[in-house]
Amino acid sequence: MKSQKIKLVYFSPTGTTQKVLEGIAKGINVEVSNVIDITKPALRDSEMPSFGDGLVLIGAPVYAGRLPSVAAECFRKMKANKTPAALLVLYGNREYEDALLELKDIAVMSGFKPVACGAFIGEHSFSSDEFPLAQSRPDIADMEKAEAFGKEIAAKLNEIESVDSMSDVHVSGNKPYREEMKLSAIDFIEVTDECDNCGICAEVCPNGAINEDDAHSTDTEKCIYCCACIKFCPVGARVLKDGKIKDIAKHLSQSCKQRKEPETFLG
Ligand SMILES: Cc1cc2nc3c(=O)[nH]c(=O)nc-3n(C[C@H](O)[C@H](O)[C@H](O)COP(=O)(O)O)c2cc1C
């Protein structure tokens, strides 16, 4: 059952999930007919399309061993009908715990038939030059693995008659899942004098937390700590303030130094 076209659905504030998903799509080597980037708040508010026969690649980062709740809520709105899906989580070299299992469970509930699942490593959202963690990942080796995984998915789809003949994909993770991360209003980003109010931080914020006319004004109630505003600031004007998140960044940078490698699971 060769897939003629594929669709991508992802939540990716700092771009690593998007990059790996695109690498997998490159390996599958068929046309990408639709990209649904639910990082954009407006898209999460709109209806999700129904999915037909073609393969769908779905990806999200890991937040505290789970899916980010904004992404999970949106994924739950998807409707599929035995649509083959490849599922991906990106994590920052600590652990991915129950996130991939959660994504698989949501996909199955939505009517998808998982063909393949993967957990890849991306630069940790809290990483900085001072406290690096999985810096510059996915790197060349990771992207080669993403493409090779795509080739394996294509070969798997070629060898089966229909999704009904496919066996279950076993992934790591436990139930009940870890407790979801509780968001509390933390004021953890310092905006330095370098800021020229260009508005890019407001544009890339996945939850509309930054005032587009005043980059100094962040609604901490809306912030999901994704750090996209820090990573995409063209002049490096946004940095972690001393406090809780910076302490976590420091701790993780010391305790998660050992390089982890992507894990893939096929049906
Ligand atoms: C709030 C928050 C929680 C996170 N929790 C984890 C975690 O539990 N394990 C881990 O290894 N990385 C964790 N990360 C790092 C991200 O999973 C990682 O940086 C990922 O590559 C980001 O994906 P994106 O570039 O698509 O946004 C966390 C990041 C944030 C912002």
PDBQT file of the ligand as one rigid body, heavy atoms in Angstrom, charges set to zero:
ROOT
HETATM    1  C1  LIG A 301       8.297  23.210  29.446  1.00  0.00    +0.000 C 
HETATM    2  C2  LIG A 301       9.268  22.250  28.823  1.00  0.00    +0.000 A 
HETATM    3  C3  LIG A 301       9.400  20.968  29.336  1.00  0.00    +0.000 A 
HETATM    4  C4  LIG A 301      10.310  20.068  28.741  1.00  0.00    +0.000 A 
HETATM    5  N1  LIG A 301      10.401  18.800  29.251  1.00  0.00    +0.000 NA
HETATM    6  C5  LIG A 301      11.309  17.938  28.712  1.00  0.00    +0.000 A 
HETATM    7  C6  LIG A 301      11.439  16.603  29.229  1.00  0.00    +0.000 A 
HETATM    8  O1  LIG A 301      10.661  16.139  30.059  1.00  0.00    +0.000 OA
HETATM    9  N2  LIG A 301      12.437  15.823  28.733  1.00  0.00    +0.000 N 
HETATM   10  C7  LIG A 301      13.320  16.280  27.804  1.00  0.00    +0.000 A 
HETATM   11  O2  LIG A 301      14.258  15.567  27.470  1.00  0.00    +0.000 OA
HETATM   12  N3  LIG A 301      13.162  17.502  27.223  1.00  0.00    +0.000 NA
HETATM   13  C8  LIG A 301      12.178  18.334  27.652  1.00  0.00    +0.000 A 
HETATM   14  N4  LIG A 301      12.013  19.582  27.100  1.00  0.00    +0.000 N 
HETATM   15  C9  LIG A 301      12.817  19.943  25.916  1.00  0.00    +0.000 C 
HETATM   16  C10 LIG A 301      12.052  19.790  24.603  1.00  0.00    +0.000 C 
HETATM   17  O3  LIG A 301      11.348  18.564  24.563  1.00  0.00    +0.000 OA
HETATM   18  C11 LIG A 301      13.030  19.835  23.414  1.00  0.00    +0.000 C 
HETATM   19  O4  LIG A 301      13.794  20.993  23.480  1.00  0.00    +0.000 OA
HETATM   20  C12 LIG A 301      12.358  19.722  22.064  1.00  0.00    +0.000 C 
HETATM   21  O5  LIG A 301      13.383  19.483  21.110  1.00  0.00    +0.000 OA
HETATM   22  C13 LIG A 301      11.608  20.995  21.670  1.00  0.00    +0.000 C 
HETATM   23  O6  LIG A 301      10.884  20.759  20.476  1.00  0.00    +0.000 OA
HETATM   24  P1  LIG A 301      10.544  21.950  19.426  1.00  0.00    +0.000 P 
HETATM   25  O7  LIG A 301      11.868  22.450  18.910  1.00  0.00    +0.000 OA
HETATM   26  O8  LIG A 301       9.783  21.261  18.356  1.00  0.00    +0.000 OA
HETATM   27  O9  LIG A 301       9.793  23.006  20.150  1.00  0.00    +0.000 OA
HETATM   28  C14 LIG A 301      11.113  20.483  27.644  1.00  0.00    +0.000 A 
HETATM   29  C15 LIG A 301      10.949  21.781  27.136  1.00  0.00    +0.000 A 
HETATM   30  C16 LIG A 301      10.042  22.650  27.710  1.00  0.00    +0.000 A 
HETATM   31  C17 LIG A 301       9.882  24.026  27.141  1.00  0.00    +0.000 C 
ENDROOT
TORSDOF 0
